[in-house]
Amino acid sequence: LTLRKDYGDGDYGILNYAIRNGYPRITVFTTNKNKEEAFDYNTMINATFSLTQFLMFVDEMRDIVDAKKDTSASVDCFNAKFVNGVKTDDVELQATAIVGKDKDGIIYLAVTSEGKRKVKFELLPTERNKYSKNKEALSKEELSKRFTKAYIRAIDLLFGIAGGKGGNVKIVESQKGITRVADKSSNIDTSDINEDDLF
């Protein structure tokens, strides 16, 4: 389920998933020059959900597959506010998870947070596999649709097993042993997002 975005300068972004204490999260490492910088909360983004609300976001992915081009949906994810590393009673917007289909029909995922690098992860197979039908190569748009359907099935399998156990399933490397659990519901926003404002 890991997605990678190469920046062309030797650095790259990574999108990954984890379940902490039964709470799914999508994590984006906006830089991977070195481990210390990658796991820095000034560069890393976490979008946290309850299992049910995470599956609502997965349903948005399903809807995007057959949606018109230049369509997107987002979920605002709130979490406890930390000041100088100390948890407060206040709640703040931690991240926005986005799924969309761009002007070329390519489906993408993104998790954004104010002041942090915005990374668009295209849902496409790698260059290691070439797909064709009737001896004709599939278009990039068709590849994205097919890859996204398979990607969603993989999420269903993974979170159907891990989420059902309700345990602490380690899917990505522990982030310095810090566990943050969302304590405010995520809000689905299906209004269109201007892609040019994001990427």
N, C-alpha and C positions, 0 to 999 in steps of 0.2 A: 504493500500500500504506500510505500515511500515514493514521493515525487521529488524530482530534482530540477532546478533551474540554473543553468550555467550563465554566468554574467559576461564571460568572454575575457576576463582579466585574471583568471586563475582562481577566482572565488566563485561560490555558488550558494544557492539557497536550498533548503531541505524542508519538506512538509511531511510530518509523521503523526502517528496516533498513539495514545496511551490510555489506560484506564487506571485511575488512582482512587482507591477506596470506593469502587463502584461508579465513579464519575468519569465518563469519557472526556477526552480533551484532544483538540487538534493543536499541534505545536509546529511553529515555523521557526527554523533557525535561519535568520536572514544573512548570516555570514558564517563561513566555515574555514577561515584562514588558519585558526588554531582552536583547540578545545576550550581554552579559557575564555576567549572572546565569543565563541559559539554559544556557551552556556551563560553568558552575561545577560541579566534581565534587561539591560539597556538595548540589546539587539534581538533577544528571543521574544516570541509572541505566543501566548497560550490562550486558546478559546475553550472554555470549560462548559460542560453541559450536564444535566441529568441524563440518564440513559434514554428515557422517553423523548426528551427534547432533542437529543442528538439524532435519534431516528427520524424526528420531524425534519431535521436538516437533510438527512439522507433522502427523504421523500422529495425534498426540493431538487436534489440531484436528479432523481427519476423524472420529475416534471420537465427539467431543462433539456433532457435528451431530445424530446420531440417539440420543444418550444421554438418559436421563431428566432431568427438571428438577432443579435444585439438585445438580449434579454438577460436579466439577472435577478437573484433573490439574495437576501442577506439576513443574518441573525446577529443582533447585538448581545454580547456576552458580558455580564457584570460579575464583579468579584469584590471581596473585601479590599479596602484601601490600605496600603502599607506606607508608613512614613519612616524613613531611615531604617527600613527593615523591620519595623514594628507594626503588627496588625492593629488597625483601628476599628471602631464600630461603624465607620462610614463605608459606603459602597460606591464604586466608580465603574465606568465603562472600561473593561479590560481589553476587549478585542471585538472585531467584527468579522464573522466568517461569511464568505461570499462564494456562491456558485453562479456561473454565468455561461452564456454562449456569445462569442464575439461576432463582429461584423462578417467574419469569414466562416462562421459556423463551427468554430473550434470551441469546445467546452473547457472551462478552466475552473480552478479553485484558488482562493486567496484568503489569507487571514491578515487583517490589517490592524494597526494600533497607532495612535497619534504619535508622531515624532519618530517612527521607525520605518525602515525601508519597506516599500510596497513591492511584493513579489507575486507575479502571475504564474501559476503552475498549470500548464496545458495538459489536458487529459488525452494523451496520445501514446501509442506503443513506441518502444525504442527502435533504433535503426537496425537492431540485430535480427528482427523478424520482418519479413516483407509479405504483405497480404495482397491476394488478388482473387478475382472471381471471373470465371470464364476467360482466364489467361490475361485479364486486364487488371492493372494495379488499382486498388481502391483509392478513392480521393481522400485527401486529408480530412475533410469534413465527415465522410463516412467512417473513416478510421476512428475519429474522435467519438462518434456515436457508439460504435461497437466497443471501443475500449472502456467508455464510461459505463456501459451496461455491465461489462465484466467486472469493472472496478467496484460497482455497487454490490454485485453478488459476493465479491470477496469481503466487503465490509459486513454484509449480512452474516456471512459465515463466521467471521472473526468475532464480531460483537455479539452474535447470537450465543456463542459459546462463552466468551469471556464475561459478557454482561450478565448472563444467566447465573454465573457463579457468584456474582456480587463481590468478588474479591479484589485484591490489588494485583492486577496482571501487568507485568513489566513488558511493554512493547518497545519502548525506546529507553535509552540509557537514563538512569536516575539523574535528575537535575540537582546535583549537590545535596541530595537528601531532602530537598524542600518540597513539601506537599501543600498545595493550595487548592481548596475546594470551593467551588462557586456556591454562594449562599443567596443568590437572587436569580429568579427565572430569566432565561433568555427570551428575547422578544423577536418573533418572526416579522420581517419587513419584506414584503414582496414587491415593493415599489422599484421601478427601474433605477439602476445606478449608471451614471455616465462613466463609461469605461475610460474615457480620456482624462477624467479627473482622478482616476485611480492609478493608471499605469502610463 
